[in-house]
Amino acid sequence: MKKQFGHLTVPFKRIHIELTNVCDFNCAFCPKPLMTRPYGYMDTGLAKRLISEIKEHGLAEKITFHVMGEPTLHRDFFEILAHAQAEGQPVGLTTNAGGLGRAVGQELLKYGLKQLDVSLQTPDRESFALRRAGGLKFEDYLEGIMSFFAKYRARWADTVFKFRFLNTTFAPKSVEKVAGPIKVISSTAELRRTFAYWAQRIFEIMNTDQSLRDRVIDRIQGLVSWKWQVAEVLPGIFFETYMLADWGHAFTDEPVLDAWAGYCFGMRDHFAVLHNGDVILCCVDFDGKTAFGNLRDSTLKEVLSGQELGEIMDGFRRFKPILPYCKRCLGSRTRTGWLLKPLAEIAGLRLLKPYFYRKIKLYV
């Protein structure tokens, strides 16, 4: 049941908690090199208090350990996870999956998550080079993921698994200008081939009936690369592609015309808390530019009831971004784009999302 909590209508679909912005990968498509805020780890006491408050007030369907960084690198990750489990708070984990074939994955088998997002992104040996994962070889990475999946799925059958793939069909030129060529899934043929390969790996682990395998593979041939695909290949097992983004024009130093209007999902279905306690509007804000309060000396209720957020939400209701970061994120580098983009966002995200966002069950 929906209710008011400060200036917000809750529960949210998810609240992001960034346990750390430190990551052991250096992905070419990530804005990590552009981040100006310090590296660090969330205080364990703060993380536990935040989780307890979210649970007490029923603020989210789940919390998700994700913004920047690899959450399993937090020294008290499993202590925090155990606290959430003791509180009865559903948890989602987004991981680069580098540790799933190691001790982290072995320990994770003890915990039943609501959802586990494997940020696979680069699904073959060639594209894996974009991850800049140190000495980790693609073959070891792949086998670690699949071995963990087999063991975890056998123990926690109700956990939703999402394997996430990066779609570079429309790669932003600004990103490639800074990071170099980024080619992962860049055509419909590649998407179908990639999904078919990974589906077969899943089928082998799940010992799936051949007729069901054939049905899924056949339906994969109907997918196209220019949509945001969320394809359920088996119950609770999803393949998701999303377009390579420029993180709100973060990869360009060219002039950007601030948006005169716009629409986004920040503070509508999610918000985030960074490792230093800053509360921000959305998970795209990798550098904490939209911070409107801090939880080190305040409760979440106090921050979400503050005047600053009230003004921001007032603007959102009128499709008018208030914060400079939001204006730039929703802005455009051309006069035509500046004029038309807000209209397209408002119409697209509110009315046309079902056309561009395709969630489909391939096994039925």
C-alpha positions in Angstrom: 0.0 0.0 0.0 1.3 3.4 -1.0 1.9 6.1 1.7 3.7 9.4 2.2 7.1 9.5 3.8 8.4 13.0 3.9 8.0 14.4 0.4 7.9 11.0 -1.2 5.4 8.3 -2.0 6.6 4.9 -0.8 7.5 2.1 -1.1 10.0 2.5 -3.9 10.9 -0.3 -6.1 14.4 -0.1 -4.7 16.8 2.0 -2.7 20.4 1.9 -3.7 23.1 1.7 -1.0 26.7 2.2 -2.1 28.8 0.3 0.3 31.9 1.5 -1.5 32.9 3.3 -4.7 36.1 1.2 -4.9 36.2 -1.3 -7.7 38.7 -4.0 -8.8 37.6 -3.6 -12.4 38.4 -0.5 -14.6 35.8 -0.8 -17.3 36.3 1.4 -20.3 32.7 2.3 -20.4 32.5 3.3 -16.7 32.8 6.9 -15.5 35.1 5.8 -12.6 38.1 7.9 -14.0 35.8 11.0 -14.1 34.7 10.7 -10.5 36.0 13.6 -8.3 34.6 12.4 -4.9 37.0 10.5 -2.6 37.2 6.7 -2.6 35.9 5.2 0.6 33.7 2.7 2.4 30.4 3.2 4.2 30.6 3.1 8.0 29.2 -0.3 9.0 27.1 1.2 11.7 25.6 3.7 9.2 24.8 0.9 6.8 23.0 -1.1 9.5 21.1 1.9 10.8 20.0 2.8 7.2 18.8 -0.8 6.5 16.9 -0.9 9.8 15.1 2.4 9.0 14.2 1.3 5.5 12.7 -1.9 6.9 11.0 -0.2 9.9 9.1 2.2 7.6 8.6 -0.1 4.6 10.3 2.3 2.3 11.4 -0.1 -0.5 10.5 -3.5 -2.0 14.2 -4.2 -1.8 17.5 -2.5 -1.1 20.2 -2.9 -3.8 23.9 -2.7 -3.0 24.9 -0.7 -6.0 25.9 2.7 -7.4 29.6 2.8 -8.0 32.2 0.3 -6.9 32.1 -3.4 -6.2 30.0 -3.9 -2.9 31.6 -7.2 -2.0 34.9 -5.4 -1.4 33.6 -3.8 1.8 35.4 -5.5 4.6 32.1 -6.0 6.5 30.0 -6.9 3.5 28.7 -10.1 4.9 28.1 -8.6 8.4 25.9 -6.0 6.7 24.2 -8.6 4.6 23.5 -10.7 7.7 22.0 -7.7 9.4 19.6 -7.1 6.5 18.6 -10.8 6.6 18.0 -10.6 10.4 15.8 -7.5 9.8 13.9 -9.3 7.2 14.8 -6.7 4.5 14.9 -8.1 1.0 18.3 -7.4 -0.6 19.5 -7.1 -4.2 23.2 -7.3 -5.1 24.8 -5.9 -8.3 28.3 -7.3 -8.8 30.9 -7.3 -11.5 31.0 -11.1 -10.7 34.8 -11.2 -10.5 34.6 -12.7 -7.0 31.9 -15.3 -7.6 34.3 -18.0 -8.4 36.4 -17.2 -5.3 35.9 -17.0 -1.6 33.3 -14.3 -1.9 31.1 -16.5 -4.0 31.6 -19.4 -1.5 30.5 -17.3 1.4 27.6 -15.8 -0.6 26.0 -19.2 -0.9 24.9 -18.9 2.8 22.6 -15.9 2.0 19.3 -15.9 0.1 19.0 -12.7 -1.9 15.9 -11.2 -3.4 17.8 -10.6 -6.6 21.4 -11.0 -7.9 22.4 -8.9 -10.9 25.5 -10.2 -12.6 27.0 -7.3 -14.5 28.4 -9.5 -17.2 28.4 -6.6 -19.8 31.1 -8.1 -22.0 30.0 -11.7 -22.9 33.0 -13.0 -24.9 36.8 -13.1 -24.7 37.4 -10.2 -27.1 35.0 -7.7 -25.4 36.1 -8.8 -21.9 39.3 -6.7 -22.5 37.1 -3.6 -22.0 36.7 -4.7 -18.3 40.4 -4.1 -17.5 40.1 -6.7 -14.8 43.8 -7.1 -13.9 45.0 -10.6 -14.0 41.6 -12.2 -14.2 41.3 -14.2 -17.4 38.0 -14.4 -19.3 37.9 -18.2 -19.1 38.3 -18.1 -15.3 35.7 -15.3 -15.0 33.2 -17.3 -17.1 33.7 -20.6 -15.3 33.5 -18.8 -11.9 30.2 -17.3 -12.8 28.7 -20.5 -14.1 30.0 -22.6 -11.2 28.6 -20.2 -8.7 25.2 -20.0 -10.5 24.8 -23.8 -10.4 25.5 -24.0 -6.7 23.5 -20.9 -5.7 20.5 -21.8 -7.9 20.4 -25.3 -6.3 20.3 -23.8 -2.8 18.2 -20.6 -3.4 15.7 -21.4 -6.2 13.6 -18.3 -5.5 16.4 -15.7 -6.0 15.9 -13.7 -9.2 19.0 -13.9 -11.4 19.7 -11.2 -14.0 22.6 -11.5 -16.4 23.2 -8.0 -17.7 24.7 -7.3 -21.2 26.0 -4.0 -22.6 24.3 -3.0 -25.8 26.5 -0.7 -28.0 24.2 -0.5 -31.0 24.1 3.3 -30.6 27.4 3.9 -28.9 27.6 7.6 -27.8 30.5 9.3 -29.7 31.4 11.3 -26.6 32.2 8.1 -24.7 34.3 6.6 -27.5 36.1 9.9 -27.9 37.4 9.6 -24.3 37.5 5.8 -23.8 38.2 4.6 -27.3 36.0 2.2 -29.4 33.5 0.3 -27.3 31.9 -2.6 -29.2 30.0 -5.3 -27.4 26.5 -6.2 -28.7 26.2 -3.8 -31.6 23.6 -5.5 -33.9 20.5 -7.7 -33.7 22.5 -10.7 -35.1 25.1 -10.3 -32.2 22.3 -10.0 -29.6 20.6 -13.2 -30.8 23.9 -15.1 -31.0 25.0 -13.9 -27.6 21.6 -14.8 -25.9 21.5 -18.2 -27.6 25.0 -19.1 -26.3 24.4 -18.0 -22.7 21.0 -19.6 -22.7 22.5 -22.9 -23.7 25.0 -22.6 -20.8 22.1 -22.1 -18.4 20.1 -24.9 -19.9 23.0 -27.3 -19.4 23.2 -26.4 -15.7 19.5 -26.5 -15.2 19.2 -29.8 -17.2 16.4 -28.2 -19.2 14.1 -30.3 -21.4 15.1 -30.2 -25.1 11.7 -29.0 -26.2 11.9 -26.1 -23.9 15.4 -25.3 -25.0 14.2 -25.2 -28.6 11.3 -22.9 -27.8 13.5 -20.4 -26.0 16.2 -20.4 -28.7 13.5 -19.9 -31.4 12.0 -17.0 -29.5 15.4 -15.4 -29.1 15.4 -15.0 -32.9 12.6 -12.5 -32.6 14.6 -10.1 -30.4 16.1 -6.9 -31.7 19.1 -4.9 -30.5 17.6 -1.4 -30.4 15.3 -2.1 -27.5 16.0 -2.4 -23.8 15.5 -6.2 -23.5 14.5 -7.9 -20.3 14.1 -11.5 -21.4 13.2 -14.2 -19.0 14.8 -17.4 -20.4 13.6 -19.6 -17.5 11.5 -18.8 -14.4 13.4 -16.2 -12.4 16.4 -16.1 -14.8 16.7 -13.0 -16.9 19.0 -11.7 -19.7 18.9 -7.9 -19.8 20.5 -5.6 -22.3 20.8 -1.8 -21.9 22.3 0.9 -24.1 25.7 2.3 -23.4 25.1 5.7 -21.9 27.2 8.8 -21.5 26.3 9.3 -17.8 24.6 12.6 -18.3 27.1 14.1 -20.7 29.9 13.2 -18.3 32.2 12.1 -21.1 32.1 15.4 -23.0 33.7 18.8 -22.4 31.7 20.3 -25.1 29.0 22.9 -24.2 25.7 21.4 -23.1 22.5 23.5 -23.1 20.7 23.0 -19.8 17.3 21.4 -20.2 14.3 23.7 -19.9 12.1 20.7 -19.0 12.4 17.0 -18.6 11.4 13.7 -17.0 13.4 11.0 -15.3 12.9 8.1 -12.8 15.1 9.7 -10.1 13.0 9.9 -6.8 10.1 8.2 -8.6 11.1 4.5 -8.4 14.5 4.8 -6.7 17.1 7.0 -5.0 20.5 6.2 -3.6 22.7 6.7 -0.6 26.5 7.0 -1.2 29.2 5.6 0.9 29.8 8.9 2.8 26.1 9.1 3.7 25.0 11.6 1.0 21.5 11.0 -0.3 21.2 11.5 -4.0 18.4 11.5 -6.6 19.4 8.6 -8.8 21.9 5.9 -9.5 23.2 7.8 -12.7 24.7 10.5 -10.4 28.0 8.7 -10.1 29.8 11.8 -8.6 27.2 12.8 -6.0 26.2 16.1 -7.6 22.6 15.8 -6.6 23.2 15.3 -2.9 20.5 17.0 -0.8 21.2 15.7 2.6 23.5 13.4 4.6 22.7 10.6 7.0 25.7 10.7 9.3 23.9 13.0 11.8 20.3 12.7 10.4 17.7 10.1 9.9 16.4 9.2 6.5 13.0 10.6 7.6 14.6 14.0 8.4 16.5 14.2 5.1 13.5 13.1 3.0 11.3 15.7 4.8 13.7 18.6 4.2 12.9 21.8 2.3 15.5 21.2 -0.4 14.0 17.9 -1.5 10.5 19.5 -1.4 11.6 22.1 -3.9 13.2 19.4 -6.1 10.0 17.3 -6.1 7.9 20.3 -6.8 10.0 20.9 -9.9 9.7 17.2 -11.0 5.9 17.4 -10.8 6.1 20.3 -13.3 8.6 18.4 -15.4 11.1 21.1 -14.5 14.6 20.0 -13.3 15.9 22.2 -10.4 19.4 21.1 -9.7 22.3 22.0 -12.1 23.3 18.4 -12.5 19.8 17.4 -13.5 19.6 20.3 -16.0 22.9 19.1 -17.6 22.0 15.4 -17.5 18.7 16.1 -19.3 20.3 18.8 -21.6 21.5 18.7 -25.1 24.5 19.8 -27.2 22.4 21.2 -30.0 19.6 23.8 -30.1 17.2 21.4 -31.9 17.9 18.7 -29.3 17.5 21.2 -26.5 14.0 22.1 -27.9 12.8 18.6 -28.7 14.5 16.3 -26.1 12.3 17.2 -23.1 9.2 16.6 -25.1 10.5 13.2 -26.3 11.5 12.3 -22.7 8.1 13.2 -21.2 6.3 11.4 -24.0 8.8 8.5 -24.3 9.3 7.6 -20.6 5.7 8.1 -19.7 3.8 6.9 -22.8 6.2 5.0 -25.1 8.2 3.1 -22.6 6.3 -0.2 -23.3 7.4 0.1 -27.0 11.1 0.6 -26.2 11.2 -1.5 -23.0 10.5 -5.1 -23.8 10.0 -7.5 -21.0 9.2 -10.9 -22.3 9.0 -14.5 -21.1 10.8 -16.7 -23.6 9.9 -20.0 -22.0 6.1 -19.8 -22.4 
